[in-house]
Amino acid sequence: MTGSSKIFERRNHYDYVYLSDLLRNMSNYISKKILMLRG
């Protein structure tokens, strides 16, 4: 029981890291697009 919950927590942590990376990349991409449109 405890082992499976540990694995679940670890997977959630990886999902969180992946989502935060995705959001960071998207915001960088959008800001670059805005700079290109302005310039």
PDB file as gemmi writes it, atoms N, CA and C in Angstrom:
CRYST1    1.000    1.000    1.000  90.00  90.00  90.00 P 1                      
ATOM      1  N   MET A   1       0.839  -1.201   0.000  1.00  0.00           N  
ATOM      2  CA  MET A   1       0.000   0.000   0.000  1.00  0.00           C  
ATOM      3  C   MET A   1       0.879   1.259   0.000  1.00  0.00           C  
ATOM      4  N   THR A   2       1.819   1.320   0.924  1.00  0.00           N  
ATOM      5  CA  THR A   2       2.647   2.530   0.998  1.00  0.00           C  
ATOM      6  C   THR A   2       3.525   2.654  -0.248  1.00  0.00           C  
ATOM      7  N   GLY A   3       4.012   1.538  -0.755  1.00  0.00           N  
ATOM      8  CA  GLY A   3       4.876   1.578  -1.936  1.00  0.00           C  
ATOM      9  C   GLY A   3       4.141   2.135  -3.144  1.00  0.00           C  
ATOM     10  N   SER A   4       2.898   1.688  -3.350  1.00  0.00           N  
ATOM     11  CA  SER A   4       2.144   2.155  -4.515  1.00  0.00           C  
ATOM     12  C   SER A   4       1.862   3.655  -4.394  1.00  0.00           C  
ATOM     13  N   SER A   5       1.564   4.128  -3.180  1.00  0.00           N  
ATOM     14  CA  SER A   5       1.293   5.564  -3.010  1.00  0.00           C  
ATOM     15  C   SER A   5       2.578   6.363  -3.273  1.00  0.00           C  
ATOM     16  N   LYS A   6       3.736   5.800  -2.917  1.00  0.00           N  
ATOM     17  CA  LYS A   6       5.004   6.483  -3.177  1.00  0.00           C  
ATOM     18  C   LYS A   6       5.211   6.641  -4.674  1.00  0.00           C  
ATOM     19  N   ILE A   7       4.957   5.564  -5.413  1.00  0.00           N  
ATOM     20  CA  ILE A   7       5.109   5.616  -6.873  1.00  0.00           C  
ATOM     21  C   ILE A   7       4.151   6.657  -7.449  1.00  0.00           C  
ATOM     22  N   PHE A   8       2.943   6.696  -6.924  1.00  0.00           N  
ATOM     23  CA  PHE A   8       1.949   7.654  -7.404  1.00  0.00           C  
ATOM     24  C   PHE A   8       2.432   9.081  -7.155  1.00  0.00           C  
ATOM     25  N   GLU A   9       2.983   9.338  -5.965  1.00  0.00           N  
ATOM     26  CA  GLU A   9       3.486  10.678  -5.655  1.00  0.00           C  
ATOM     27  C   GLU A   9       4.611  11.062  -6.606  1.00  0.00           C  
ATOM     28  N   ARG A  10       5.510  10.118  -6.861  1.00  0.00           N  
ATOM     29  CA  ARG A  10       6.634  10.410  -7.741  1.00  0.00           C  
ATOM     30  C   ARG A  10       6.133  10.750  -9.144  1.00  0.00           C  
ATOM     31  N   ARG A  11       5.131   9.986  -9.628  1.00  0.00           N  
ATOM     32  CA  ARG A  11       4.603  10.239 -10.967  1.00  0.00           C  
ATOM     33  C   ARG A  11       3.947  11.621 -11.023  1.00  0.00           C  
ATOM     34  N   ASN A  12       3.235  11.985  -9.955  1.00  0.00           N  
ATOM     35  CA  ASN A  12       2.621  13.312  -9.926  1.00  0.00           C  
ATOM     36  C   ASN A  12       3.689  14.398  -9.970  1.00  0.00           C  
ATOM     37  N   HIS A  13       4.802  14.174  -9.289  1.00  0.00           N  
ATOM     38  CA  HIS A  13       5.893  15.144  -9.279  1.00  0.00           C  
ATOM     39  C   HIS A  13       6.443  15.311 -10.690  1.00  0.00           C  
ATOM     40  N   TYR A  14       6.645  14.208 -11.400  1.00  0.00           N  
ATOM     41  CA  TYR A  14       7.151  14.286 -12.772  1.00  0.00           C  
ATOM     42  C   TYR A  14       6.158  15.014 -13.670  1.00  0.00           C  
ATOM     43  N   ASP A  15       4.857  14.735 -13.491  1.00  0.00           N  
ATOM     44  CA  ASP A  15       3.833  15.423 -14.287  1.00  0.00           C  
ATOM     45  C   ASP A  15       3.901  16.928 -14.030  1.00  0.00           C  
ATOM     46  N   TYR A  16       4.086  17.316 -12.772  1.00  0.00           N  
ATOM     47  CA  TYR A  16       4.152  18.738 -12.416  1.00  0.00           C  
ATOM     48  C   TYR A  16       5.364  19.394 -13.070  1.00  0.00           C  
ATOM     49  N   VAL A  17       6.520  18.719 -13.019  1.00  0.00           N  
ATOM     50  CA  VAL A  17       7.738  19.265 -13.627  1.00  0.00           C  
ATOM     51  C   VAL A  17       7.541  19.412 -15.136  1.00  0.00           C  
ATOM     52  N   TYR A  18       6.921  18.396 -15.742  1.00  0.00           N  
ATOM     53  CA  TYR A  18       6.695  18.428 -17.187  1.00  0.00           C  
ATOM     54  C   TYR A  18       5.763  19.576 -17.557  1.00  0.00           C  
ATOM     55  N   LEU A  19       4.693  19.755 -16.783  1.00  0.00           N  
ATOM     56  CA  LEU A  19       3.735  20.825 -17.081  1.00  0.00           C  
ATOM     57  C   LEU A  19       4.383  22.198 -16.900  1.00  0.00           C  
ATOM     58  N   SER A  20       5.171  22.381 -15.853  1.00  0.00           N  
ATOM     59  CA  SER A  20       5.805  23.682 -15.628  1.00  0.00           C  
ATOM     60  C   SER A  20       6.796  23.983 -16.751  1.00  0.00           C  
ATOM     61  N   ASP A  21       7.541  22.951 -17.218  1.00  0.00           N  
ATOM     62  CA  ASP A  21       8.449  23.145 -18.349  1.00  0.00           C  
ATOM     63  C   ASP A  21       7.665  23.555 -19.586  1.00  0.00           C  
ATOM     64  N   LEU A  22       6.537  22.868 -19.828  1.00  0.00           N  
ATOM     65  CA  LEU A  22       5.708  23.163 -20.988  1.00  0.00           C  
ATOM     66  C   LEU A  22       5.204  24.605 -20.930  1.00  0.00           C  
ATOM     67  N   LEU A  23       4.745  25.027 -19.760  1.00  0.00           N  
ATOM     68  CA  LEU A  23       4.241  26.399 -19.615  1.00  0.00           C  
ATOM     69  C   LEU A  23       5.355  27.410 -19.848  1.00  0.00           C  
ATOM     70  N   ARG A  24       6.543  27.123 -19.330  1.00  0.00           N  
ATOM     71  CA  ARG A  24       7.665  28.049 -19.503  1.00  0.00           C  
ATOM     72  C   ARG A  24       8.021  28.177 -20.980  1.00  0.00           C  
ATOM     73  N   ASN A  25       8.073  27.032 -21.684  1.00  0.00           N  
ATOM     74  CA  ASN A  25       8.401  27.065 -23.110  1.00  0.00           C  
ATOM     75  C   ASN A  25       7.336  27.829 -23.893  1.00  0.00           C  
ATOM     76  N   MET A  26       6.073  27.611 -23.544  1.00  0.00           N  
ATOM     77  CA  MET A  26       4.992  28.298 -24.244  1.00  0.00           C  
ATOM     78  C   MET A  26       5.071  29.804 -24.018  1.00  0.00           C  
ATOM     79  N   SER A  27       5.326  30.238 -22.798  1.00  0.00           N  
ATOM     80  CA  SER A  27       5.402  31.673 -22.514  1.00  0.00           C  
ATOM     81  C   SER A  27       6.598  32.292 -23.240  1.00  0.00           C  
ATOM     82  N   ASN A  28       7.728  31.570 -23.284  1.00  0.00           N  
ATOM     83  CA  ASN A  28       8.892  32.070 -24.023  1.00  0.00           C  
ATOM     84  C   ASN A  28       8.557  32.223 -25.498  1.00  0.00           C  
ATOM     85  N   TYR A  29       7.892  31.214 -26.069  1.00  0.00           N  
ATOM     86  CA  TYR A  29       7.521  31.224 -27.482  1.00  0.00           C  
ATOM     87  C   TYR A  29       6.581  32.393 -27.778  1.00  0.00           C  
ATOM     88  N   ILE A  30       5.583  32.594 -26.903  1.00  0.00           N  
ATOM     89  CA  ILE A  30       4.611  33.670 -27.117  1.00  0.00           C  
ATOM     90  C   ILE A  30       5.285  35.037 -27.003  1.00  0.00           C  
ATOM     91  N   SER A  31       6.157  35.205 -26.032  1.00  0.00           N  
ATOM     92  CA  SER A  31       6.830  36.502 -25.878  1.00  0.00           C  
ATOM     93  C   SER A  31       7.723  36.785 -27.083  1.00  0.00           C  
ATOM     94  N   LYS A  32       8.390  35.756 -27.628  1.00  0.00           N  
ATOM     95  CA  LYS A  32       9.206  35.947 -28.830  1.00  0.00           C  
ATOM     96  C   LYS A  32       8.328  36.344 -30.009  1.00  0.00           C  
ATOM     97  N   LYS A  33       7.167  35.701 -30.134  1.00  0.00           N  
ATOM     98  CA  LYS A  33       6.243  36.034 -31.226  1.00  0.00           C  
ATOM     99  C   LYS A  33       5.796  37.486 -31.106  1.00  0.00           C  
ATOM    100  N   ILE A  34       5.481  37.921 -29.887  1.00  0.00           N  
ATOM    101  CA  ILE A  34       5.026  39.306 -29.677  1.00  0.00           C  
ATOM    102  C   ILE A  34       6.152  40.277 -30.041  1.00  0.00           C  
ATOM    103  N   LEU A  35       7.382  39.963 -29.651  1.00  0.00           N  
ATOM    104  CA  LEU A  35       8.516  40.828 -29.984  1.00  0.00           C  
ATOM    105  C   LEU A  35       8.687  40.904 -31.497  1.00  0.00           C  
ATOM    106  N   MET A  36       8.530  39.778 -32.191  1.00  0.00           N  
ATOM    107  CA  MET A  36       8.671  39.763 -33.647  1.00  0.00           C  
ATOM    108  C   MET A  36       7.568  40.604 -34.293  1.00  0.00           C  
ATOM    109  N   LEU A  37       6.344  40.487 -33.777  1.00  0.00           N  
ATOM    110  CA  LEU A  37       5.236  41.258 -34.355  1.00  0.00           C  
ATOM    111  C   LEU A  37       5.444  42.754 -34.119  1.00  0.00           C  
ATOM    112  N   ARG A  38       5.951  43.119 -32.944  1.00  0.00           N  
ATOM    113  CA  ARG A  38       6.169  44.531 -32.633  1.00  0.00           C  
ATOM    114  C   ARG A  38       7.314  45.086 -33.471  1.00  0.00           C  
ATOM    115  N   GLY A  39       8.420  44.312 -33.533  1.00  0.00           N  
ATOM    116  CA  GLY A  39       9.603  44.773 -34.267  1.00  0.00           C  
ATOM    117  C   GLY A  39       9.374  44.699 -35.746  1.00  0.00           C  
TER     118      GLY A  39                                                      
END                                                                             
